[in-house]
């Protein structure tokens, strides 16, 4: 069933007990396109030992959700599954042994899947008190994008005053977080790539903006900074990895933190997948030694859920909350959608039409749809050919 | 002419004018073994615009000097040439436009070759005032080893409290500098490799020491720290690069800053050369992304002389002088040799017998040699076969 056939799909999972309390969740029914997304009734969870249960008010949508939807990740879990990696809300109850949180606390947290539900249970260590003044929508936009941006700039990049940074998707949630965080150290030259229509909005924060589809950003950066840049933050992968590395100054650092080039259509394309991966040059450490360069990779979900390295997340969240309290950062929210509008939310991210974070909320009512589908909604259909055209165009 | 034939060889270069003032320099007459080293009379230099001329009191000997001697570097310059990359002394005169230094200033500096002379001219930007209390020998030991150690730990490694570091050649000049510098941040766990006979001397500064020739350090580190270490500083290259990478924790950083595995005998061996280079696995940035790891390379001479990136050197020297003044660092001097004893000095480094820095000085008289050559002096000969045996033994 496509979203066109049912713009407000709330389905029930079968075989649940009739007297069990139920909640709405955003479910991925199988790997594939937007038509695999459903809002379904699911039984309410119960917090286990060490867990916090949150009555969810808002959830962040990340590009990684799109990759999971397509099954474009290592060891994908089984479907159906509830998607989503971050949310904010109020503590509804706590499991045994939880002493840091009390019922009624406003919290935000990172979840290993399952964040897009009315009720979410999280290990307390992935949960953080919201500072005063932060809205639920802003809080849902904070954990993944700001932790990622902070770690890229300061933990791995070791960015210092006077240096220069090239960032792809300057208008995305991580891009806007990066722009704010670099201001905390001063005198940073920011180079960004973003669609031309975003440049007017972004131009106060970025010294140089290029549209990758209309300009050879590699040449343009070389013109402005022939000696290169100090830090390249790449969420694209593929040939942009090679370009990013070649733009580094001596002592420069290239960090790969995403591979959105593998997502070039609504559904998984093995062609774009293989192309992006094959294009990445392998690097001999001896080349780095000769050239005085660094390359790094960063993938937050892998780090905290698969590699069990939670410390850095907790340390960085303390810094981020402090920066918010000091008025140094403020999440940029692009749009807030209802759970039932998840297709539109994902499509916006897919098309890179957002400036800042895309949020979904179980509290929001879906907007009534116009009778004739708009252009932007045509691509929400499961029409593979149309998708393919769009993807080719976007290359 | 080998050093055995002439234990105190001071030769004159031919064709110089008879009334020209002369000085002694340590000259590499051609790429090869220790028999290519000579002390020779050379005409005194004159400082050019922007240059400082130093009356040299002490010079640092670095492993890189051994690599240059063998011709084991990219684009080696033509021989004969004066070796040496750092020295300390008193300003004898300054060229036009130099305002930061005056005659009589005690200074230390980094030179693009040519530091092993009684008089050395350097661009003023590579010259630094010695802090009060620092001896000339200590000052000659400071620039390259401490700048390297500082950049590895803090500029690239971004080392923070509570983290762990694995360092090869823990007893070398960079190793001892690393041990001192890590203490400035506190609670660092240091793993080092060093010959067994150095362990007693080093054990107060290093939590874990392994002898690479007698122990499988890779397995030993795994036993102590199954989750790996945060930072690996590798001056060996070859298979140790792969081992170092595999010992990294999530968020860990591997830095290659030397390739001493290519020097396995007195003269260049293409076999050891090729072996060390082939053993290094090429790395796909996507692997780093999956594993949350970084790899970097650092080579100070390339950075400042070939890549023209002097800023970081100047910034770091300010920090190092400050740390010395605060009593946080103090160079460890292994031994001071006369210019005429350059072969012994190089051999000591080659055999990794030093703890701390090996220094040579134009002020020092060579020690009288025992009539029967000692074991350690046998290898100073140009006897290639004997050398080869030693090298094989050391593997």
HADDOCK unambig.tbl for C-alpha pairs under 7 A between the chains (distance, minus, plus):
assign (segid A and resid 155 and name CA) (segid B and resid 158 and name CA) 6.97 0.50 0.50
assign (segid A and resid 158 and name CA) (segid B and resid 155 and name CA) 6.98 0.50 0.50
assign (segid A and resid 158 and name CA) (segid B and resid 158 and name CA) 6.22 0.50 0.50
assign (segid A and resid 250 and name CA) (segid B and resid 303 and name CA) 6.77 0.50 0.50
assign (segid A and resid 250 and name CA) (segid B and resid 307 and name CA) 6.83 0.50 0.50
assign (segid A and resid 250 and name CA) (segid B and resid 309 and name CA) 6.94 0.50 0.50
assign (segid A and resid 256 and name CA) (segid B and resid 289 and name CA) 6.19 0.50 0.50
assign (segid A and resid 257 and name CA) (segid B and resid 289 and name CA) 6.44 0.50 0.50
assign (segid A and resid 281 and name CA) (segid B and resid 284 and name CA) 6.68 0.50 0.50
assign (segid A and resid 282 and name CA) (segid B and resid 282 and name CA) 5.79 0.50 0.50
assign (segid A and resid 282 and name CA) (segid B and resid 283 and name CA) 5.16 0.50 0.50
assign (segid A and resid 282 and name CA) (segid B and resid 284 and name CA) 4.33 0.50 0.50
assign (segid A and resid 282 and name CA) (segid B and resid 285 and name CA) 6.81 0.50 0.50
assign (segid A and resid 283 and name CA) (segid B and resid 282 and name CA) 5.15 0.50 0.50
assign (segid A and resid 283 and name CA) (segid B and resid 283 and name CA) 5.10 0.50 0.50
assign (segid A and resid 283 and name CA) (segid B and resid 284 and name CA) 6.23 0.50 0.50
assign (segid A and resid 284 and name CA) (segid B and resid 281 and name CA) 6.68 0.50 0.50
assign (segid A and resid 284 and name CA) (segid B and resid 282 and name CA) 4.33 0.50 0.50
assign (segid A and resid 284 and name CA) (segid B and resid 283 and name CA) 6.24 0.50 0.50
assign (segid A and resid 285 and name CA) (segid B and resid 282 and name CA) 6.81 0.50 0.50
assign (segid A and resid 285 and name CA) (segid B and resid 296 and name CA) 6.99 0.50 0.50
assign (segid A and resid 285 and name CA) (segid B and resid 297 and name CA) 6.62 0.50 0.50
assign (segid A and resid 288 and name CA) (segid B and resid 296 and name CA) 5.82 0.50 0.50
assign (segid A and resid 288 and name CA) (segid B and resid 297 and name CA) 4.44 0.50 0.50
assign (segid A and resid 289 and name CA) (segid B and resid 256 and name CA) 6.18 0.50 0.50
assign (segid A and resid 289 and name CA) (segid B and resid 257 and name CA) 6.42 0.50 0.50
assign (segid A and resid 289 and name CA) (segid B and resid 296 and name CA) 6.95 0.50 0.50
assign (segid A and resid 289 and name CA) (segid B and resid 297 and name CA) 3.58 0.50 0.50
assign (segid A and resid 289 and name CA) (segid B and resid 298 and name CA) 4.98 0.50 0.50
assign (segid A and resid 289 and name CA) (segid B and resid 299 and name CA) 5.96 0.50 0.50
assign (segid A and resid 290 and name CA) (segid B and resid 299 and name CA) 6.62 0.50 0.50
assign (segid A and resid 292 and name CA) (segid B and resid 297 and name CA) 5.13 0.50 0.50
assign (segid A and resid 292 and name CA) (segid B and resid 298 and name CA) 4.74 0.50 0.50
assign (segid A and resid 292 and name CA) (segid B and resid 299 and name CA) 6.25 0.50 0.50
assign (segid A and resid 292 and name CA) (segid B and resid 303 and name CA) 6.68 0.50 0.50
assign (segid A and resid 293 and name CA) (segid B and resid 296 and name CA) 5.75 0.50 0.50
assign (segid A and resid 293 and name CA) (segid B and resid 297 and name CA) 5.72 0.50 0.50
assign (segid A and resid 294 and name CA) (segid B and resid 295 and name CA) 5.72 0.50 0.50
assign (segid A and resid 294 and name CA) (segid B and resid 296 and name CA) 4.00 0.50 0.50
assign (segid A and resid 294 and name CA) (segid B and resid 297 and name CA) 6.39 0.50 0.50
assign (segid A and resid 295 and name CA) (segid B and resid 294 and name CA) 5.72 0.50 0.50
assign (segid A and resid 295 and name CA) (segid B and resid 295 and name CA) 5.58 0.50 0.50
assign (segid A and resid 295 and name CA) (segid B and resid 296 and name CA) 6.31 0.50 0.50
assign (segid A and resid 296 and name CA) (segid B and resid 285 and name CA) 6.99 0.50 0.50
assign (segid A and resid 296 and name CA) (segid B and resid 288 and name CA) 5.84 0.50 0.50
assign (segid A and resid 296 and name CA) (segid B and resid 289 and name CA) 6.97 0.50 0.50
assign (segid A and resid 296 and name CA) (segid B and resid 293 and name CA) 5.76 0.50 0.50
assign (segid A and resid 296 and name CA) (segid B and resid 294 and name CA) 3.98 0.50 0.50
assign (segid A and resid 296 and name CA) (segid B and resid 295 and name CA) 6.29 0.50 0.50
assign (segid A and resid 297 and name CA) (segid B and resid 285 and name CA) 6.62 0.50 0.50
assign (segid A and resid 297 and name CA) (segid B and resid 288 and name CA) 4.44 0.50 0.50
assign (segid A and resid 297 and name CA) (segid B and resid 289 and name CA) 3.58 0.50 0.50
assign (segid A and resid 297 and name CA) (segid B and resid 292 and name CA) 5.13 0.50 0.50
assign (segid A and resid 297 and name CA) (segid B and resid 293 and name CA) 5.73 0.50 0.50
assign (segid A and resid 297 and name CA) (segid B and resid 294 and name CA) 6.39 0.50 0.50
assign (segid A and resid 298 and name CA) (segid B and resid 289 and name CA) 4.99 0.50 0.50
assign (segid A and resid 298 and name CA) (segid B and resid 292 and name CA) 4.75 0.50 0.50
assign (segid A and resid 299 and name CA) (segid B and resid 289 and name CA) 5.98 0.50 0.50
assign (segid A and resid 299 and name CA) (segid B and resid 290 and name CA) 6.63 0.50 0.50
assign (segid A and resid 299 and name CA) (segid B and resid 292 and name CA) 6.25 0.50 0.50
assign (segid A and resid 303 and name CA) (segid B and resid 250 and name CA) 6.78 0.50 0.50
assign (segid A and resid 303 and name CA) (segid B and resid 292 and name CA) 6.69 0.50 0.50
assign (segid A and resid 307 and name CA) (segid B and resid 250 and name CA) 6.84 0.50 0.50
assign (segid A and resid 309 and name CA) (segid B and resid 250 and name CA) 6.96 0.50 0.50
